[in-house]
Amino acid sequence: MNWWSHLSALGGLDITAPVALGVAVWLACARGGRLALAWCLLFGAAMTIAAVSQMAFIGWGMGIESLSFTGFSGHAMRAAAVFPVALFLLVDKPGSWLQRALVLAGVLLAVGVAAARVKVGAHTPSEAVAGCLLGLGSATLFMAHARTKNRAATALRPWPLLLGLLVAAAVLPRAGAVDSHQWLIAVTLKLSGHNRIYLREEWERAAWPYLPPCAPERVRFEYLCT
């Protein structure tokens, strides 16, 4: 289970956000602002869809009970959106066998993260698969868009930045994972006006008010741990 937990953590914001930012920075410097903007819009749209789907269930019970679907897995979505694109940009020869192999490696890693989310009990299979497909859709749209753009000659190469970020995010010690789900709960309860969340097990609101998973002195704005 420990191995699955480490694999699952690769989809966390503390790993995927720096890599996504590295992609945007390199694109802006080497390929132009429009391509960087396209990446930011596609990744941001996928992030928004995943977050809104989870909030819809947490606050209002909107989901698909027959599939036990309460929203797109954010970890699976981020891994599938970020890793194939980062590896795609490491190779400067469009359509080469190496580029295709790296993209496939990114896809397999994302599938592994999705499977890990199910193994650690964070999501159901439907949520993990849906999140992975959403992220892969975002990555595919961006890579297709990038291939259509003229590649201006540049001395900047992406591999030092992107490869460095990938390695650093995976191996450097971190103070703790960013609990994005806890933030979603806090925002959703404020928006919904309720103090109880919907639970997948009962498919109805919890019988008790939501308590943030931290000491009372660390709670801010009623529901958020800081």
For each residue, the residues with C-beta under 8 A, 3 or more apart:
1: 4 5 119 120
2: 5 6
3: 6 7
4: 1 7 8 116 119 120
5: 1 2 8 9 116 120
6: 2 3 9 10
7: 3 4 10 112 113 115 116
8: 4 5 11 75 113 116 117 119 120 122
9: 5 6 12 15 177
10: 6 7 15 16 79 109 113 170
11: 8 15 16 73 74 75 76 77 78 79 110 113 117
12: 9 15 16 75 78 177 178 180
13: 16 17 78 177 178 180
14: 17 18 169 174 177 178
15: 9 10 11 12 18 19 169 170
16: 10 11 12 13 19 20 78 79 81 82 169
17: 13 14 20 21 178
18: 14 15 21 22 165 168 169
19: 15 16 22 23 82 83 86 162 165 166 169
20: 16 17 23 24 39 43 78 81 82
21: 17 18 24 25
22: 18 19 25 26 86 161 162 165
23: 19 20 26 27 39 82 85 86 89 162
24: 20 21 27 28 36 39 40
25: 21 22 28 29 36 161
26: 22 23 29 30 31 89 156 158 161 162
27: 23 24 30 31 32 35 36 39 89
28: 24 25 31 32 33 36
29: 25 26 156
30: 26 27 154 156 158
31: 26 27 28 35 36 146 149 151 152 154
32: 27 28 35 36 149 152
33: 28 36 37
34: 37 38 149
35: 27 31 32 38 39 145 146 149
36: 24 25 27 28 31 32 33 39 40
37: 33 34 40 41
38: 34 35 41 42 142 145 146
39: 20 23 24 27 35 36 42 43 85 142
40: 24 36 37 43 44
41: 37 38 44 45
42: 38 39 45 46 81 138 141 142
43: 20 39 40 46 47 81 82 138 142
44: 40 41 47 48
45: 41 42 48 49 138
46: 42 43 49 50 77 81 134 135 137 138
47: 43 44 50 51 74 77 78
48: 44 45 51 52
49: 45 46 52 53 72 134
50: 46 47 53 54 71 72 73 74 77 131 134
51: 47 48 54 55 74 184
52: 48 49 55 56
53: 49 50 56 57 71 72
54: 50 51 57 58 70 71 72 74 181 184
55: 51 52 58 59 71 184 187 188 191
56: 52 53 59 60 62 63 71
57: 53 54 60 61 62 63 70 71 198 200
58: 54 55 70 71 184 185 188 189 197 198
59: 55 56 188 189 191 192 194 197 198
60: 56 57 192 198
61: 57 198 203 204 205
62: 56 57
63: 56 57 69 70 71 203
64: 67 68 69 126
65: 68 203
66:
67: 64 124 126
68: 64 65 124 126 127 200
69: 63 64 124 126 127 130
70: 54 57 58 63 124 127 198 200
71: 50 53 54 55 56 57 58 63 127
72: 49 50 53 54 76 77 127 130 131 134
73: 11 50 76 77 114 117 122 123 127 128 130 131 132
74: 11 47 50 51 54 77 78 131 180 181
75: 8 11 12 78 79 113 114 117 122 123 131
76: 11 72 73 79 80 110 113 114 117 123 127 128 129 131 132 135
77: 11 46 47 50 72 73 74 80 81 131 132 134 135 138
78: 11 12 13 16 20 47 74 75 81 82 135
79: 10 11 16 75 76 82 83 109 110 113 114 132 135
80: 76 77 83 84 107 110 111 113 114 131 132 133 134 135 136 138 139
81: 16 20 42 43 46 77 78 84 85 134 135 136 138 139
82: 16 19 20 23 43 78 79 85 86 135 139
83: 19 79 80 86 87 106 107 109 110 166
84: 80 81 87 88 103 106 107 110 136 139 143
85: 23 39 81 82 88 89 106 139 142 143
86: 19 22 23 82 83 89 90 106 162 165 166
87: 83 84 90 102 103 105 106
88: 84 85 91 99 102 103 106 139 143 146
89: 23 26 27 85 86 158 162
90: 86 87 99 102 158 159 162 163
91: 88 96 98 99 102
92: 151 157
93: 96 98 99
94: 99 147 151
95: 99 100 147
96: 91 93 99 100
97: 100 101
98: 91 93 101 102
99: 88 90 91 93 94 95 96 102 103
100: 95 96 97 103 104
101: 97 98 104 105
102: 87 88 90 91 98 99 105 106
103: 84 87 88 99 100 106 107 143
104: 100 101 107 108
105: 87 101 102 108 109
106: 83 84 85 86 87 88 102 103 109 110 139
107: 80 83 84 103 104 110 111 136
108: 104 105 111 112
109: 10 79 83 105 106 112 113
110: 11 76 79 80 83 84 106 107 113 114 132 135 136
111: 80 107 108 114 115 132
112: 7 108 109 115 116
113: 7 8 10 11 75 76 79 80 109 110 116 117 132
114: 73 75 76 79 80 110 111 117 118 128 129 131 132
115: 7 111 112 118 119 128
116: 4 5 7 8 112 113 119 120
117: 8 11 73 75 76 113 114 120 122 123 127 128 131
118: 114 115 121 122 123 124 125 128
119: 1 4 8 115 116
120: 1 4 5 8 116 117
121: 118
122: 8 73 75 117 118
123: 73 75 76 117 118 127 128 131
124: 67 68 69 70 118 127 128 200
125: 118 128 129
126: 64 67 68 69 129 130
127: 68 69 70 71 72 73 76 117 123 124 130 131
128: 73 76 114 115 117 118 123 124 125 131 132
129: 76 114 125 126 132 133
130: 69 72 73 126 127 133 134
131: 50 72 73 74 75 76 77 80 114 117 123 127 128 134 135
132: 73 76 77 79 80 110 111 113 114 128 129 135 136
133: 80 129 130 136 137
134: 46 49 50 72 77 80 81 130 131 137 138
135: 46 76 77 78 79 80 81 82 110 131 132 138 139
136: 80 81 84 107 110 132 133 139 140
137: 46 133 134 140 141
138: 42 43 45 46 77 80 81 134 135 141 142
139: 80 81 82 84 85 88 106 135 136 142 143
140: 136 137 143 144
141: 42 137 138 144 145
142: 38 39 42 43 85 138 139 145 146
143: 84 85 88 103 139 140 146 147
144: 140 141 147 148
145: 35 38 141 142 148 149
146: 31 35 38 88 142 143 149
147: 94 95 143 144
148: 144 145
149: 31 32 34 35 145 146
150:
151: 31 92 94
152: 31 32
153:
154: 30 31
155:
156: 26 29 30
157: 92 160
158: 26 30 89 90 161 162
159: 90 162 163
160: 157 163 164
161: 22 25 26 158 164 165
162: 19 22 23 26 86 89 90 158 159 165 166
163: 90 159 160 166 167
164: 160 161 167 168
165: 18 19 22 86 161 162 168 169
166: 19 83 86 162 163 169 170
167: 163 164 170 171
168: 18 164 165 171 172
169: 14 15 16 18 19 165 166 172
170: 10 15 166 167
171: 167 168
172: 168 169
173:
174: 14 177
175:
176:
177: 9 12 13 14 174
178: 12 13 14 17
179: 182 183 225
180: 12 13 74 183 184
181: 54 74 184 185
182: 179 185 186 212 213 224 225
183: 179 180 186 187 224
184: 51 54 55 58 180 181 187 188
185: 58 181 182 188 189 197 210 223
186: 182 183 189 190 212 221 222 223 224
187: 55 183 184 190 191
188: 55 58 59 184 185 191 192 197
189: 58 59 185 186 192 194 195 197 210 222 223
190: 186 187 193 221 222 223
191: 55 59 187 188
192: 59 60 188 189
193: 190
194: 59 189 197 205
195: 189 209 210
196: 205 206 207 208 209 210
197: 58 59 185 188 189 194 205 206 210
198: 57 58 59 60 61 70 203 204 205 206
199: 202 203 204 205 206
200: 57 68 70 124 203
201:
202: 199 206
203: 61 63 65 198 199 200
204: 61 198 199
205: 61 194 196 197 198 199
206: 196 197 198 199 202 209 210
207: 196
208: 196 211
209: 195 196 206
210: 185 189 195 196 197 206 223
211: 208
212: 182 186 218 219 223 224 225
213: 182 225
214: 218 219 225
215: 218 219
216: 219
217:
218: 212 214 215 225 226
219: 212 214 215 216 222 223 224 225 226
220: 224 225 226
221: 186 190 224
222: 186 189 190 219
223: 185 186 189 190 210 212 219
224: 182 183 186 212 219 220 221
225: 179 182 212 213 214 218 219 220
226: 218 219 220
